[in-house]
Amino acid sequence: MKRPGPLLTLLAGLLLAVFMLTLNATTGTKNASSSSPEASPSTPPQASPSPTGTPPSSSPPSASKSAPPPSKSAPPNADYAGRTDDDSSAVAVSLRDGKAIAYFCDGRSKESWLKGDVKDDGTMKLTGKHGAELNGTLKDGRSIRGTVDLGGQRYAFTADKAVKPSGLYRATATVRGAKLDGGWIVLPGGKQVGILDRDGKPAAAPTIDPETGTVTVDGQTLTASPVTP
């Protein structure tokens, strides 16, 4: 039997070498693929939602509703006295706890007692007999500016805050069978304006002592007291 020639031997060796190289290459690729973990795309961390479901905000909370303006205080307890703009008559007003009583007097024959309420804003509407009416406004607690409607006429007036003995006085009594009703306005400076009514007949009133309120009528001493609502 003949031995294979050198050429066949060399060819067989080359085939074997190619087979081994191919096997090594395939095995290496598989090993590399199995040893390398698959890279996963990185995912940025997400912020956890706020409990309310709304994104947090750095802006300060909205301001609460503003408080309502404080209500004006009630008118002070005080007395006021003054004259009408035409200087024909006097007006006095006494305020106590939201109530008011006023007296209009010309010192001869015309007079009226009026009363009513005073609102928190200082306005007032006082009424008296025969349709008499006083409308006034308290100005910073220092004075009252208003009008008096009486007997078909309107009288504008200003009454300033009165310090005793200035103010409003009244006396009622029966003397020698006659019913007496007197009203006095003591103005700042001491001047007095008043009417004494005898059984429905008005006339100028005698002067009272403003310190004590005493007055003599028909020989009898009476006492005029400060008037309050």
Residue pairs with C-beta under 8 A, 6 or more apart in sequence:
50 56
71 120
72 120
72 121
73 120
74 97
74 98
74 120
75 95
75 98
75 118
75 120
75 122
75 138
75 141
76 95
76 141
77 95
77 96
77 97
78 94
78 95
78 141
78 161
78 162
79 92
79 93
79 94
79 95
79 161
79 162
79 164
79 166
79 167
79 168
79 226
80 92
80 93
80 94
80 95
80 143
80 144
80 159
80 160
80 161
80 162
81 90
81 91
81 92
81 93
81 159
81 160
81 162
81 166
81 167
81 168
81 185
81 186
81 187
81 188
82 90
82 91
82 92
82 143
82 144
82 157
82 158
82 159
82 160
82 187
83 89
83 90
83 91
83 157
83 158
83 187
84 90
84 91
84 148
84 155
84 156
84 157
85 155
85 156
85 157
85 158
86 155
88 106
88 155
89 104
89 105
89 106
89 107
89 110
89 148
89 155
89 157
89 193
90 104
90 105
90 106
90 107
90 185
90 187
90 193
91 102
91 103
91 104
91 105
91 134
91 148
91 155
91 157
91 159
91 185
92 102
92 103
92 159
92 162
92 167
92 168
92 185
93 100
93 101
93 102
93 126
93 134
93 136
93 144
93 159
93 168
94 100
94 101
94 102
94 167
94 168
94 226
94 227
94 228
94 229
95 118
95 138
95 229
96 228
96 229
97 229
98 117
98 118
99 115
99 116
99 117
99 118
99 229
100 115
100 116
100 117
100 118
100 124
100 126
100 229
101 113
101 114
101 115
101 126
101 168
101 227
101 228
101 229
102 113
102 114
102 115
102 126
102 134
102 168
103 111
103 112
103 113
103 114
103 168
103 170
103 183
103 185
103 227
104 110
104 111
104 112
104 114
104 132
104 134
104 148
104 150
104 155
105 111
105 112
105 183
105 185
105 193
105 194
105 195
106 193
106 195
107 193
107 194
107 195
107 204
107 205
108 195
108 202
108 203
108 204
109 195
109 202
109 203
110 150
110 151
110 195
110 202
111 183
111 195
111 197
111 202
112 128
112 129
112 130
112 132
112 148
112 150
113 128
113 129
113 183
114 126
114 127
114 128
114 132
114 133
114 134
114 148
115 126
115 127
115 128
115 229
116 124
116 125
116 126
116 127
116 134
117 124
117 125
118 124
118 138
122 137
122 138
122 139
123 135
123 136
123 137
123 138
124 134
124 135
124 136
124 137
124 138
124 144
124 146
125 133
125 134
125 135
126 133
126 134
126 135
126 136
127 133
127 134
128 134
128 150
130 150
130 151
131 149
132 148
132 149
132 150
133 148
133 149
133 150
134 146
134 147
134 148
134 149
135 146
135 147
135 149
136 144
136 145
136 146
136 147
136 159
137 144
137 145
137 146
138 144
139 145
141 161
142 160
142 161
143 158
143 159
143 160
143 161
144 158
144 159
145 157
145 158
146 156
146 157
147 154
147 155
147 156
147 157
148 154
148 155
148 157
149 155
160 188
162 186
162 188
163 188
164 210
164 226
165 186
165 190
165 210
165 211
166 186
166 187
166 188
166 190
166 210
167 185
167 186
167 226
167 227
168 183
168 184
168 185
168 186
168 226
168 227
169 183
169 184
169 185
169 186
169 194
169 208
169 210
169 213
169 224
169 225
169 226
169 227
170 181
170 182
170 183
170 184
170 224
170 225
170 227
171 180
171 181
171 182
171 208
171 213
171 215
171 222
171 223
171 224
171 225
172 179
172 180
172 181
172 182
173 180
173 217
173 220
173 222
174 180
175 217
175 218
175 220
175 222
176 218
176 220
178 198
178 199
178 218
179 198
179 199
180 196
180 197
180 198
180 217
180 222
181 196
181 197
182 194
182 195
182 196
182 197
182 205
182 215
182 217
182 222
182 224
183 194
183 195
183 205
184 192
184 193
184 194
184 205
184 208
184 224
185 192
185 193
185 194
186 192
186 208
186 210
187 193
190 210
192 205
192 207
192 208
192 210
194 204
194 205
194 208
195 202
195 203
195 204
195 205
196 202
196 203
196 204
196 205
196 206
196 217
197 203
205 215
206 215
206 216
206 217
207 215
208 214
208 215
208 224
209 215
212 223
213 223
213 224
213 225
213 226
214 221
214 222
214 223
214 224
215 221
215 222
215 223
215 224
216 222
